[in-house]
Amino acid sequence: MRSLIDILELDVKEIKELIDKANDIIANPAKYSEKCKGKKLATLFFEPSTRTRLSFEAAMYELGGNV
């Protein structure tokens, strides 16, 4: 997938695909538990947000990646 800066860069089909993928992750967490193994997540925000940062970090750890 390409880099995403703004949700407006996505068309309706791409948004539906993201929602479908999110629903599949929720329904089958074990299937995705190592999807990000060996990968690192970098979060860049214009404004500091502890809640957002921690939710992104938690998601990456659940997918087997690092922050």
C-alpha positions in Angstrom: 0.0 0.0 0.0 1.2 3.5 -0.7 1.8 6.2 2.0 -1.4 7.9 3.2 -1.5 11.4 4.4 -5.1 12.3 4.0 -8.3 10.1 3.9 -9.4 12.2 1.0 -6.7 10.6 -1.1 -8.7 7.3 -1.0 -11.6 6.5 -3.2 -14.8 4.7 -2.0 -13.5 1.3 -3.1 -10.2 1.7 -1.2 -12.1 2.8 1.9 -14.3 -0.2 1.7 -11.2 -2.5 1.3 -9.7 -0.9 4.5 -12.9 -1.5 6.4 -13.1 -5.1 5.2 -9.5 -5.7 6.2 -10.1 -4.1 9.7 -13.1 -6.3 10.2 -11.1 -9.4 9.2 -8.4 -8.5 11.6 -11.0 -8.1 14.4 -12.6 -11.5 13.5 -9.3 -13.4 13.0 -6.5 -11.8 15.2 -4.3 -14.9 15.2 -4.1 -14.7 11.4 -2.5 -11.3 11.7 -0.4 -11.7 14.8 2.9 -11.8 12.9 2.0 -9.7 9.8 4.4 -6.9 10.9 7.2 -9.1 12.3 10.5 -7.4 11.5 8.9 -4.1 10.6 9.0 -0.8 12.5 6.2 1.8 12.8 7.0 5.5 12.8 4.2 7.8 13.8 4.4 11.4 12.8 1.8 13.8 14.0 1.4 17.6 13.8 0.0 17.7 17.3 1.0 15.6 20.3 -1.6 13.0 21.3 -0.8 10.4 23.8 -4.0 8.4 23.2 -3.4 8.2 19.4 0.3 7.4 19.8 -0.4 4.6 22.3 -3.2 3.1 20.2 -0.9 3.0 17.1 1.9 1.5 19.2 -0.4 -1.2 20.7 -1.7 -2.1 17.3 1.8 -2.5 15.9 2.8 -4.7 18.8 -0.3 -6.9 18.3 0.7 -7.4 14.7 4.2 -8.5 15.8 6.1 -5.3 14.8 8.2 -2.8 16.7 7.8 0.9 17.5 
